[in-house]
Amino acid sequence: MISVTEHGYLIVIERGAGNFGAWALDLPGCVAVGDTIEECEREMREAIAFHIEGLRKDGEPVPEPTTVAAAVVEIA
């Protein structure tokens, strides 16, 4: 199981056609893409920071992280 701290946002990374895409479940509209998983994660970290900065600048509330864990479930 992968868990995040109470101050972190869980992201989902998905393989696409030739790249990877990510989104944060607790930050609707916050997305990123990258050629590798590592690049996608770096881009997503920047996207989250930019997204939160924009919310604050606009006087909007910053959603608290609510998603705390993820698991990979393999099927036979």
N, CA, C and O atoms as CSV, one atom per row, in Angstrom:
chain,resi,resn,atom,element,x,y,z
A,1,MET,N,N,0.853,-1.177,0.000
A,1,MET,CA,C,0.000,0.000,0.000
A,1,MET,C,C,0.897,1.239,0.000
A,1,MET,O,O,1.942,1.271,0.650
A,2,ILE,N,N,0.470,2.232,-0.729
A,2,ILE,CA,C,1.156,3.511,-0.778
A,2,ILE,C,C,0.304,4.494,-0.006
A,2,ILE,O,O,-0.900,4.596,-0.245
A,3,SER,N,N,0.910,5.214,0.911
A,3,SER,CA,C,0.133,6.199,1.652
A,3,SER,C,C,0.785,7.560,1.513
A,3,SER,O,O,1.968,7.667,1.191
A,4,VAL,N,N,0.011,8.584,1.754
A,4,VAL,CA,C,0.507,9.956,1.693
A,4,VAL,C,C,0.359,10.581,3.070
A,4,VAL,O,O,-0.422,10.110,3.897
A,5,THR,N,N,1.100,11.625,3.304
A,5,THR,CA,C,0.988,12.311,4.581
A,5,THR,C,C,-0.313,13.091,4.613
A,5,THR,O,O,-0.974,13.260,3.588
A,6,GLU,N,N,-0.665,13.552,5.769
A,6,GLU,CA,C,-1.904,14.320,5.897
A,6,GLU,C,C,-1.831,15.643,5.161
A,6,GLU,O,O,-2.862,16.284,4.962
A,7,HIS,N,N,-0.642,16.076,4.749
A,7,HIS,CA,C,-0.490,17.342,4.047
A,7,HIS,C,C,-0.197,17.143,2.563
A,7,HIS,O,O,0.158,18.099,1.875
A,8,GLY,N,N,-0.338,15.927,2.063
A,8,GLY,CA,C,-0.029,15.659,0.670
A,8,GLY,C,C,-1.265,15.289,-0.126
A,8,GLY,O,O,-2.262,14.820,0.422
A,9,TYR,N,N,-1.182,15.507,-1.415
A,9,TYR,CA,C,-2.271,15.152,-2.317
A,9,TYR,C,C,-1.909,13.883,-3.065
A,9,TYR,O,O,-0.829,13.789,-3.649
A,10,LEU,N,N,-2.792,12.921,-3.049
A,10,LEU,CA,C,-2.587,11.698,-3.792
A,10,LEU,C,C,-2.809,11.986,-5.273
A,10,LEU,O,O,-3.772,12.658,-5.643
A,11,ILE,N,N,-1.921,11.479,-6.114
A,11,ILE,CA,C,-2.117,11.632,-7.551
A,11,ILE,C,C,-2.249,10.261,-8.189
A,11,ILE,O,O,-1.732,9.267,-7.679
A,12,VAL,N,N,-2.945,10.225,-9.301
A,12,VAL,CA,C,-3.093,9.018,-10.103
A,12,VAL,C,C,-2.317,9.255,-11.391
A,12,VAL,O,O,-2.484,10.281,-12.049
A,13,ILE,N,N,-1.466,8.294,-11.743
A,13,ILE,CA,C,-0.712,8.376,-12.992
A,13,ILE,C,C,-1.181,7.243,-13.890
A,13,ILE,O,O,-1.246,6.085,-13.478
A,14,GLU,N,N,-1.504,7.598,-15.116
A,14,GLU,CA,C,-2.074,6.643,-16.066
A,14,GLU,C,C,-1.236,6.632,-17.340
A,14,GLU,O,O,-0.811,7.680,-17.824
A,15,ARG,N,N,-1.006,5.445,-17.872
A,15,ARG,CA,C,-0.279,5.321,-19.130
A,15,ARG,C,C,-1.200,5.715,-20.275
A,15,ARG,O,O,-2.334,5.245,-20.367
A,16,GLY,N,N,-0.696,6.587,-21.150
A,16,GLY,CA,C,-1.452,7.006,-22.321
A,16,GLY,C,C,-0.787,6.491,-23.582
A,16,GLY,O,O,0.063,5.602,-23.527
A,17,ALA,N,N,-1.165,7.036,-24.687
A,17,ALA,CA,C,-0.585,6.654,-25.976
A,17,ALA,C,C,0.745,7.398,-26.150
A,17,ALA,O,O,0.789,8.478,-26.738
A,18,GLY,N,N,1.821,6.807,-25.634
A,18,GLY,CA,C,3.126,7.411,-25.800
A,18,GLY,C,C,3.580,8.317,-24.674
A,18,GLY,O,O,4.681,8.864,-24.733
A,19,ASN,N,N,2.750,8.489,-23.639
A,19,ASN,CA,C,3.156,9.307,-22.501
A,19,ASN,C,C,2.364,8.887,-21.268
A,19,ASN,O,O,1.652,7.883,-21.290
A,20,PHE,N,N,2.490,9.652,-20.208
A,20,PHE,CA,C,1.765,9.385,-18.972
A,20,PHE,C,C,1.010,10.639,-18.576
A,20,PHE,O,O,1.493,11.754,-18.774
A,21,GLY,N,N,-0.170,10.454,-18.020
A,21,GLY,CA,C,-0.983,11.568,-17.541
A,21,GLY,C,C,-1.273,11.393,-16.066
A,21,GLY,O,O,-1.344,10.267,-15.574
A,22,ALA,N,N,-1.442,12.500,-15.356
A,22,ALA,CA,C,-1.719,12.432,-13.920
A,22,ALA,C,C,-2.777,13.448,-13.541
A,22,ALA,O,O,-2.958,14.467,-14.209
A,23,TRP,N,N,-3.469,13.150,-12.457
A,23,TRP,CA,C,-4.414,14.092,-11.886
A,23,TRP,C,C,-4.469,13.870,-10.380
A,23,TRP,O,O,-4.131,12.798,-9.877
A,24,ALA,N,N,-4.904,14.911,-9.675
A,24,ALA,CA,C,-5.067,14.851,-8.226
A,24,ALA,C,C,-6.550,14.745,-7.918
A,24,ALA,O,O,-7.346,15.596,-8.315
A,25,LEU,N,N,-6.906,13.693,-7.210
A,25,LEU,CA,C,-8.316,13.451,-6.915
A,25,LEU,C,C,-8.958,14.582,-6.123
A,25,LEU,O,O,-10.147,14.854,-6.284
A,26,ASP,N,N,-8.188,15.238,-5.276
A,26,ASP,CA,C,-8.731,16.295,-4.416
A,26,ASP,C,C,-8.638,17.687,-5.025
A,26,ASP,O,O,-9.091,18.658,-4.419
A,27,LEU,N,N,-8.051,17.796,-6.227
A,27,LEU,CA,C,-7.900,19.098,-6.885
A,27,LEU,C,C,-8.460,19.010,-8.309
A,27,LEU,O,O,-7.693,18.893,-9.264
A,28,PRO,N,N,-9.767,19.065,-8.459
A,28,PRO,CA,C,-10.369,18.948,-9.782
A,28,PRO,C,C,-9.763,19.939,-10.775
A,28,PRO,O,O,-9.614,21.123,-10.473
A,29,GLY,N,N,-9.417,19.441,-11.960
A,29,GLY,CA,C,-8.860,20.289,-13.002
A,29,GLY,C,C,-7.347,20.388,-12.966
A,29,GLY,O,O,-6.747,20.979,-13.865
A,30,CYS,N,N,-6.722,19.826,-11.955
A,30,CYS,CA,C,-5.265,19.874,-11.835
A,30,CYS,C,C,-4.695,18.611,-12.471
A,30,CYS,O,O,-4.843,17.513,-11.933
A,31,VAL,N,N,-4.040,18.777,-13.625
A,31,VAL,CA,C,-3.533,17.647,-14.398
A,31,VAL,C,C,-2.137,17.946,-14.930
A,31,VAL,O,O,-1.710,19.100,-14.973
A,32,ALA,N,N,-1.429,16.888,-15.335
A,32,ALA,CA,C,-0.109,17.043,-15.938
A,32,ALA,C,C,0.189,15.828,-16.799
A,32,ALA,O,O,-0.421,14.772,-16.631
A,33,VAL,N,N,1.119,15.981,-17.710
A,33,VAL,CA,C,1.573,14.864,-18.548
A,33,VAL,C,C,3.101,14.863,-18.592
A,33,VAL,O,O,3.749,15.878,-18.339
A,34,GLY,N,N,3.656,13.697,-18.921
A,34,GLY,CA,C,5.098,13.567,-19.063
A,34,GLY,C,C,5.435,12.352,-19.897
A,34,GLY,O,O,4.622,11.438,-20.041
A,35,ASP,N,N,6.631,12.346,-20.443
A,35,ASP,CA,C,7.072,11.218,-21.268
A,35,ASP,C,C,7.377,9.979,-20.435
A,35,ASP,O,O,7.291,8.858,-20.937
A,36,THR,N,N,7.732,10.170,-19.169
A,36,THR,CA,C,8.005,9.063,-18.257
A,36,THR,C,C,7.186,9.270,-16.988
A,36,THR,O,O,6.636,10.346,-16.756
A,37,ILE,N,N,7.115,8.230,-16.181
A,37,ILE,CA,C,6.408,8.353,-14.907
A,37,ILE,C,C,7.073,9.418,-14.043
A,37,ILE,O,O,6.393,10.229,-13.414
A,38,GLU,N,N,8.399,9.412,-14.016
A,38,GLU,CA,C,9.130,10.375,-13.198
A,38,GLU,C,C,8.870,11.805,-13.656
A,38,GLU,O,O,8.641,12.692,-12.833
A,39,GLU,N,N,8.904,12.030,-14.970
A,39,GLU,CA,C,8.632,13.369,-15.494
A,39,GLU,C,C,7.199,13.788,-15.192
A,39,GLU,O,O,6.939,14.937,-14.834
A,40,CYS,N,N,6.282,12.854,-15.338
A,40,CYS,CA,C,4.874,13.140,-15.056
A,40,CYS,C,C,4.692,13.538,-13.588
A,40,CYS,O,O,3.953,14.474,-13.284
A,41,GLU,N,N,5.361,12.835,-12.692
A,41,GLU,CA,C,5.255,13.171,-11.276
A,41,GLU,C,C,5.851,14.551,-10.996
A,41,GLU,O,O,5.274,15.331,-10.239
A,42,ARG,N,N,6.995,14.855,-11.600
A,42,ARG,CA,C,7.595,16.195,-11.415
A,42,ARG,C,C,6.655,17.282,-11.924
A,42,ARG,O,O,6.439,18.298,-11.263
A,43,GLU,N,N,6.098,17.048,-13.116
A,43,GLU,CA,C,5.171,18.022,-13.696
A,43,GLU,C,C,3.928,18.190,-12.817
A,43,GLU,O,O,3.392,19.291,-12.683
A,44,MET,N,N,3.485,17.091,-12.229
A,44,MET,CA,C,2.295,17.150,-11.386
A,44,MET,C,C,2.578,17.926,-10.105
A,44,MET,O,O,1.714,18.662,-9.629
A,45,ARG,N,N,3.767,17.775,-9.542
A,45,ARG,CA,C,4.129,18.557,-8.359
A,45,ARG,C,C,4.055,20.048,-8.671
A,45,ARG,O,O,3.536,20.836,-7.880
A,46,GLU,N,N,4.583,20.422,-9.833
A,46,GLU,CA,C,4.525,21.826,-10.254
A,46,GLU,C,C,3.087,22.259,-10.505
A,46,GLU,O,O,2.700,23.373,-10.151
A,47,ALA,N,N,2.296,21.383,-11.114
A,47,ALA,CA,C,0.894,21.710,-11.400
A,47,ALA,C,C,0.106,21.935,-10.108
A,47,ALA,O,O,-0.715,22.848,-10.027
A,48,ILE,N,N,0.358,21.103,-9.109
A,48,ILE,CA,C,-0.335,21.261,-7.825
A,48,ILE,C,C,0.029,22.595,-7.187
A,48,ILE,O,O,-0.844,23.324,-6.716
A,49,ALA,N,N,1.311,22.910,-7.172
A,49,ALA,CA,C,1.743,24.186,-6.591
A,49,ALA,C,C,1.109,25.358,-7.338
A,49,ALA,O,O,0.633,26.304,-6.710
A,50,PHE,N,N,1.098,25.308,-8.666
A,50,PHE,CA,C,0.513,26.367,-9.489
A,50,PHE,C,C,-0.991,26.468,-9.251
A,50,PHE,O,O,-1.537,27.566,-9.148
A,51,HIS,N,N,-1.654,25.321,-9.165
A,51,HIS,CA,C,-3.103,25.273,-8.946
A,51,HIS,C,C,-3.462,25.916,-7.602
A,51,HIS,O,O,-4.373,26.740,-7.523
A,52,ILE,N,N,-2.738,25.530,-6.553
A,52,ILE,CA,C,-3.008,26.080,-5.222
A,52,ILE,C,C,-2.717,27.576,-5.188
A,52,ILE,O,O,-3.469,28.343,-4.587
A,53,GLU,N,N,-1.634,27.989,-5.828
A,53,GLU,CA,C,-1.305,29.415,-5.908
A,53,GLU,C,C,-2.438,30.190,-6.581
A,53,GLU,O,O,-2.808,31.273,-6.130
A,54,GLY,N,N,-2.984,29.632,-7.659
A,54,GLY,CA,C,-4.087,30.284,-8.359
A,54,GLY,C,C,-5.345,30.378,-7.511
A,54,GLY,O,O,-6.030,31.400,-7.517
A,55,LEU,N,N,-5.650,29.304,-6.778
A,55,LEU,CA,C,-6.816,29.338,-5.891
A,55,LEU,C,C,-6.672,30.437,-4.853
A,55,LEU,O,O,-7.604,31.206,-4.614
A,56,ARG,N,N,-5.499,30.505,-4.237
A,56,ARG,CA,C,-5.259,31.523,-3.204
A,56,ARG,C,C,-5.336,32.928,-3.784
A,56,ARG,O,O,-5.914,33.830,-3.177
A,57,LYS,N,N,-4.754,33.104,-4.954
A,57,LYS,CA,C,-4.757,34.415,-5.616
A,57,LYS,C,C,-6.174,34.878,-5.918
A,57,LYS,O,O,-6.485,36.065,-5.832
A,58,ASP,N,N,-7.039,33.911,-6.277
A,58,ASP,CA,C,-8.423,34.227,-6.602
A,58,ASP,C,C,-9.335,34.264,-5.376
A,58,ASP,O,O,-10.539,34.490,-5.499
A,59,GLY,N,N,-8.755,34.041,-4.195
A,59,GLY,CA,C,-9.553,34.062,-2.973
A,59,GLY,C,C,-10.420,32.835,-2.790
A,59,GLY,O,O,-11.369,32.853,-2.007
A,60,GLU,N,N,-10.106,31.781,-3.499
A,60,GLU,CA,C,-10.873,30.535,-3.404
A,60,GLU,C,C,-10.277,29.646,-2.310
A,60,GLU,O,O,-9.083,29.732,-2.024
A,61,PRO,N,N,-11.094,28.803,-1.707
A,61,PRO,CA,C,-10.564,27.890,-0.689
A,61,PRO,C,C,-9.694,26.803,-1.335
A,61,PRO,O,O,-9.966,26.339,-2.442
A,62,VAL,N,N,-8.660,26.419,-0.621
A,62,VAL,CA,C,-7.798,25.325,-1.072
A,62,VAL,C,C,-8.338,24.041,-0.448
A,62,VAL,O,O,-8.373,23.918,0.776
A,63,PRO,N,N,-8.760,23.081,-1.280
A,63,PRO,CA,C,-9.308,21.837,-0.728
A,63,PRO,C,C,-8.276,21.097,0.121
A,63,PRO,O,O,-7.106,20.998,-0.249
A,64,GLU,N,N,-8.719,20.588,1.242
A,64,GLU,CA,C,-7.852,19.760,2.080
A,64,GLU,C,C,-7.726,18.382,1.422
A,64,GLU,O,O,-8.683,17.884,0.830
A,65,PRO,N,N,-6.557,17.778,1.527
A,65,PRO,CA,C,-6.427,16.414,1.000
A,65,PRO,C,C,-7.337,15.469,1.771
A,65,PRO,O,O,-7.341,15.470,3.002
A,66,THR,N,N,-8.101,14.670,1.054
A,66,THR,CA,C,-8.961,13.688,1.711
A,66,THR,C,C,-8.599,12.264,1.311
A,66,THR,O,O,-8.876,11.318,2.049
A,67,THR,N,N,-7.990,12.111,0.160
A,67,THR,CA,C,-7.586,10.789,-0.292
A,67,THR,C,C,-6.269,10.460,0.395
A,67,THR,O,O,-5.295,11.201,0.254
A,68,VAL,N,N,-6.229,9.352,1.140
A,68,VAL,CA,C,-5.054,9.082,1.959
A,68,VAL,C,C,-4.236,7.868,1.535
A,68,VAL,O,O,-3.108,7.707,2.001
A,69,ALA,N,N,-4.763,7.015,0.673
A,69,ALA,CA,C,-4.004,5.833,0.305
A,69,ALA,C,C,-4.475,5.284,-1.029
A,69,ALA,O,O,-5.583,5.556,-1.491
A,70,ALA,N,N,-3.597,4.508,-1.624
A,70,ALA,CA,C,-3.942,3.816,-2.866
A,70,ALA,C,C,-3.304,2.446,-2.828
A,70,ALA,O,O,-2.323,2.219,-2.119
A,71,ALA,N,N,-3.864,1.548,-3.586
A,71,ALA,CA,C,-3.311,0.205,-3.675
A,71,ALA,C,C,-3.423,-0.277,-5.102
A,71,ALA,O,O,-4.364,0.070,-5.816
A,72,VAL,N,N,-2.473,-1.069,-5.508
A,72,VAL,CA,C,-2.534,-1.696,-6.821
A,72,VAL,C,C,-3.157,-3.070,-6.612
A,72,VAL,O,O,-2.649,-3.880,-5.836
A,73,VAL,N,N,-4.247,-3.322,-7.300
A,73,VAL,CA,C,-4.936,-4.596,-7.194
A,73,VAL,C,C,-4.711,-5.364,-8.484
A,73,VAL,O,O,-5.190,-4.962,-9.545
A,74,GLU,N,N,-3.990,-6.459,-8.394
A,74,GLU,CA,C,-3.719,-7.264,-9.579
A,74,GLU,C,C,-4.787,-8.339,-9.722
A,74,GLU,O,O,-5.245,-8.924,-8.741
A,75,ILE,N,N,-5.169,-8.580,-10.964
A,75,ILE,CA,C,-6.163,-9.622,-11.228
A,75,ILE,C,C,-5.526,-10.708,-12.084
A,75,ILE,O,O,-4.644,-10.431,-12.898
A,76,ALA,N,N,-5.962,-11.902,-11.903
A,76,ALA,CA,C,-5.398,-13.035,-12.650
A,76,ALA,C,C,-6.026,-13.167,-14.010
A,76,ALA,O,O,-5.669,-14.067,-14.771
